[in-house]
Amino acid sequence: MLEEKPSADYTEENKMRKLCINNTVGMPPYSPSCTIDDKYVFISGQVALDPETTEKVLVGAGDVSKEATQVLKNVSSLLKKSGASWDSALFVQIFLTDISNYGALNAAYEEALRDCEKPPARACFAVKRLPRGALVEIECIALKQEGKSITRDTLPGNKLFSKSVVTDDLVFVAGQLALDPASGTKELVAKGDPAGETRQALKNLQSILENSGSSLDNVVKVTVLLNSIDAYAAVNEVYKEFFKSNPPARAAFEVAQLPLSGQVEIYCTATKTNGPRSVISGNSAVPVYSPAVLATEKKVLFVSGQVALNPDSDSKELVGGGDVVQETTQAISNLKGVLESSGTTLSNVCKVNIFIMNMDDYAKINEVYINFFGKENLPARAVVQVANLPLGALVELECVAVC
C-alpha cells in the first residue's frame, strides 16, 4: 500500500510541492517514486525484488531475463500507482552489469512495452555492480496523466525506444553513440577514437534536438558516459566546440561497457526553443559545465554531478580523498550549496543519482545521506557502482529539484 505525502515546503501561496510516494513498510533512504508539481514522476532505480514479500531475495537471481521481467513489473506498478504509464513515460535508464545481456534485456523490455506505440527515450549501458548483486536496474521519468490530458510527442527511433520524447516544456533525448544515421549501419564513426566518437555523438544529439523543437542552446542537463576516464580531457575539448557558452549541467563518468563497444555515449534533457533556461553560476571542476541550470515555468533545477571538491578553493584535491565518509559528506555539502545558491533546499530534491566506486561502501554512504536528507519525504534515487569517476573520486551525486 502506498501513500502520498506533501513536502513541508508546499504552500498554497507558492503552489510548489513535491509528492513522495512512500512504501508503508519503510524504505529509507529513498522513496519508490516522487512526483513534482503534480506533473513529472521520477521512479527510483528498481531491481528484481518482489514488492509483495518482505524477503530481500531477487526474483530469478542470476537469470537476466527473469530479473528484467520482474524489474519491469516493478516499474510498471510504480508508474500506475503514480498516475502514469508506459504511454506517458519520457526517459528510461537501464543499468546492466554485462553488456552481453543487452539482447535478453531487450526481449523482456519489448514484451513489457508491447502495448506502448510510442516508447520512451532510453539509455542502456553496463556498470560494475548493482545493489544486492542484481544483473539489471531500471529507473524511469514519466508524466502524470491521471485525470488530465498530457502533451507527449516523440521523434521515432525503433520499436524499443524513441530518439526523443517532447512534453510541453522539456525534450528528453535518448543516448547517442557515434553512429552515422544516414548509413543505416551499426558501424561507429571514428571507432576507437574518443574525440571522433564524441563529435559524431554530439552531432546526432544536435540533429535530434533541432528536429524536436529545441537546440544545443536549450540543453539543461547532459550525461557523458565514457569507456575510459583517460578520455575525459579529449572528450571535453570536443564538447567545448558544441557548448561554447552558458553550458548545461553535466555528469561524466566511466562505465564498464557501452553498446557496440563505443567509447562515448551522450544523452540530454533540454527545454523547447525559447523556453525558460537560467544558468546557476559558480565553481566547476572544469569550465565545460555549469553547477546547475533552472528550467521550465515550474522552475525545475538540474544539478551537475558533485564530487568532494572544496568549492572555496581552486585546488583539484578532494576533501577527505580516499575516505568515503568524508568524500560523501563533502559531495552532499556541495550539492546542498548549489541548491541553496539556486534558491531551494535539499527538502525540494525529487531525484538523486549516486555513482560510487565500491558497492561495499553502500551502507556508509547511506548513513551520511540520511544525515542530510532525513528519513521522511525522501526523493527517488538510484545507486550504481561505476568503473571510474573524475579526479579519482569515490562518490559523485547529481539531482533534480524544484525551486
N, C-alpha and C positions, 0 to 999 in steps of 0.2 A: 504494500500500500504506500502511495506517495502523497506527499502534501506540499502545498506551495506556501512559502513564507516571504513576505516583502522585506526588502532591505531596510535597515534602520535609517538609511538616507533618503527614503521615499517620502515625499510630502505632496499634498495636493497643490502646493504653490509651485514647486519646480517640475512636477509631472515626471520626475525621473525615478525609475525603480528598477530593481534587479529582483527577479524571482528565482529562488533556488528551489529545485525540486529534490527534496531530501528523502532518502530511504529511512523509514521509521526505525529500523534496527541500528541505524547509525553507520556512517561510512566516512568518518573523518580520516584524512584531511581534505576530502573533496565531496562535492555533490554529484550525483549521477548526471544531472543536466542543469543548465542555468539559462534563463530567458531574460533578455534585457529589453526594456521598453515595450514589453508585450509583442515583440517582433522577431528578434534574432534568437534562435535556440542553439545553444552550444552543448553538444553531447560529449561527456568525458570519454577518454580512451577506454574501450571495452575489450576485455579478454574473455576467454571461454568459460567463465563461471556461470553456474545455473542460479539465477536470482531467486528461484523458488525454494532453494535449500540454504542452510547455514554452512554447509560444507564448503571449504575453500579449495576444492579439487577441480581442476579443469576438465570440462566435458571433452572426451576424445583426446585427452592429453597425448601429444606426440604424433597425432594424425592431423595434418594441416587442414584437410578437407572438413573433418568433423569439428575441429576448433573454429575454423572460419564460419561454418554454418551456425554454430552457437553464438559466436560474436555478432554476426549479422542479425540473428534473432534478438539479441540484447539491444542492438542499436535500433532495430525496428520497433521494439517495445517502448524504448525511451522516446523515440520520435512520436509515437502515438500518444503516450502519456503527457507529452509536452504540447500536444495540439498540432503536431506536424506529421509529415510522412515522407517517403522517398520522393514523391512528386513535388515536395516543397524543399527538398534537400539542395544545398548550394555547393558545398565542398566536402569531400571525404578524404581523410588522410589515413593511409594504410601502412603500418609498420610490420615488416616481416623479419625473421631472424636469418632467413636464407632466401636469396632471390630466385633460387631454383624452384621454390614453392609458388612462384608467380602464377603459373598455369592453373594449379589446383585452387589457388585463391580466386582467380578469375572465374572459374567454373561455379564456385559457390556464390560469388558475387552476382554473376549473371542470373542465377536461379533466384536469389533474393530480390533482385530488381526486375524480375521478368515482366511485371505489370507497369513498370515505370517507362513511359515513352520517351521522356527527355531526362536522361540520367544526370546526376550532378557532375561538376568538375572533380578532378581527383589527382592525388599524388600517391605513388606507391614506391617504397624503397626498403632496403634491408638495413637493420641496425644490429648492434652487437648482442644485446639482451633485452628482454621484456620482463615486466613483473610476473612473478610466480612461474617463471620458466616457460611462458607462453610462446607459441610459434607465430602468433599474429595478434595485433592490437589495432582497433579501428576507432577513430573519432570522427565527428560529423558536425557541420554547421547547417542549419535549416531555417526556413521562415515558418513562423507560427501561422497556421492557416485556419485554425478552429474558429468558426463563426465570422469569418471575414474573407473578402476577396484579396488575392495577393498578386503582385506583379513579379513574374518569373519567366524570363525568356532564356533561350540557350543558343549558343553557336555550336552547331552539331559537330561531333567528333566521330565516335564509333558507338557500338552497342553497349560498351561498358562505361563510357564517360563522355561528357561534352567538353569541347575546348574551353568554353566559358559559360558561366551562368550569370545572368544580369537581373538585378532587382530594380526597384525604383530609384535606388541611390548608390548601390555598390556593384562591382564586377568582380567575380571570382574566376581566376584563370588557372587551368589545370597545369600540372608540372610539365615543363618543356625541356626536352632533350635537344641535342644538336641535329635533329632530323631536317631534311630538306622537304618541305611539304609538297613541292612541285614534282618531286621524283617519284613519290608513292612507294619508296623502298624503306627498308629498316636499316639502311646504312647511314651511320653518323657522319656528318660533315666534319672534316679535320679530326677524325677519330684518333684519340690518344693524345691530342694537344689540348690542354685545359683552356688556354686562351682562345683558340679557334672554336672549340665547342661552346664556350661561353658566348662568343659573338653570335653564333648561329642560334643558340637557345634564346638569347635576348632579342634577336630579330624576329623569331617566332612569337615571343611574348608581345613585342610591339605590334606585330600584324594582328594578333588576336584582339588586343586591346582596341585598336583602331576599328576593327570590324565589329566591336561590341559597344561602340559609342563611348570610348574612353581613349586614353593616351598614356604614354610614359609619364607625362607631367602630372597625371592624376593618380599615380600609384601611391598608395599609403603604406603598404607593407610588402616586403619581399622575403622569401626564404631561398637561400642558396645552399644546395646540397653538393658536397664535394666528395670525390672518390679518394682524395688525399688532401690533408690540410696543408701540405707543402705547396699546393697550387694557389693558396689563398692570395698571395701578393699578385700573381699573374692574372688571376680572375678579377681582382679589384681594379687593375689597370684598364681592362676592357670594360668593366662595369661603369667606370667613370665616363666612358665615351657615350653611354646611353643616359645616365642620370647625372647631368652636368651641374645642376644647382638645386637647392632645397630637396635633397634626396629623401626617399621614403625611409621609414623604419625598416629594420632588417635583422634577420638571424642567419648565421652561416656556420656550418659545422661539417665534419667528415662523417660520412655514413659507412656502413660496411660494404654495401654493393648498390649499384644503380641498375635499372633495366638496360638491356642492350650493352652492358659493360661501359656505360657512359662515364665520363669524367666529371660532368656537371649536369645538374638538373635545377631548374628555377621555376618557381611559381609565385603568384602575387594576388593581392587584393587592391582594387582601385575604386575611386569614385567615378561616376559618369562625367563626361566632359562638362566643365564649368561647375561641377559640384563642389560643395564646401570642402576645403582642404587647408589645414593650418599646420605648419611645421613647428614643433616644440624645440627650441634651440637648447644647446648645452654641450657638454663634452661627450665625445665618442672616441672609442679606441682607434678608429680610423675615420677619416672625413668622408667616406663614401656613404654613410648613412646618418640619419637624424635620430636623436634619442626617442622621439615619439612623433606621431602625426595624428592630428584630430580631424575626423571626417564626418560627413553627413549632418543634416539638420538636427539630428538627435544627439550629436556630439559623441560619437564612438571613438575611443582612443586606442591606437595601435602602438604598443611599446616595444622597442627593439630588445633583442636578447641582451641580458645583463650578466656580466661576469664580475669577479671580485676586484675590480679596479677601484682605486681611490679617486672619486670624482673631483677632488680638490687638488689633484696632482697630475702633472703631465707624464709621470712615470708609467711604464707599461708593466710594472711589477705588481703581481696580485697580492692583495691583502690576505695574510694567512695562507699564502700559496702552499699547497700540499696538505693542508688541513681542511677536510671537507666541511667541518662545522664552521670554522672561521670564514671559509670561502662562501658558504651558503648564507651566512649571516650578512656578509658584506654585499653579496649579489642581491639579496632581497632588500637590503637597505637602499641600494642603488635604485631598484625598482620602485620602492616607496618614494624616493626622492624625485624621480621622474614624474610619477603620478601627482605628487603634491605640487610640483612646478607647473603641471598642466591643469591644476585646479580641481583635482579629485583625490581619492584616497584608496587604500587597499580594500576598504569595505565595498567599493564600487567595481572591483575587478570581477569579470564574469567568466574568464577563461585563462588558464595558465598552462604553459607547456614547460616542462623541466627536462633538460638534456644533461645527462650525467655520464661520468666516465666509468663508474663501477656500481652495478646494481646492489652490491653488498653494502653500499652506503645509504641505501633507501631509507632505513629506519632513522639514521642520524639526520638526514636531510628533512624527513618528516617532522622530527622534534623541533628543528629550527623553524620550519614552515608554520607549524601550529602556533609557535610563539608570536608570529607576526599576524597570521590570518585568523587565529582562534579556532573554535570547533563548531560554530553555527553559521548558517547562511553563507556557506563556502562556495567559491567558484568551481566550475567544472575544471577538469585537469587531465593531463596525460604526462606520463613519465617514461622515458626510454633511455637505454644506455647506448650512446653513440660511439664512434671509433676515435674521434679526436675533436677537441674544442679549441678555439683560438686562444693563443697565449698560454697554452698548456693548462687551461682551467679544468677544474674537476666538476664544475657545475655551471650551467647557464639557464636563466629563466627569461621567458617572454610572456606578455599578457595582452589581453584586450579588456578595456574598461569603459565605463560611461562617465561623462563629465557633467 
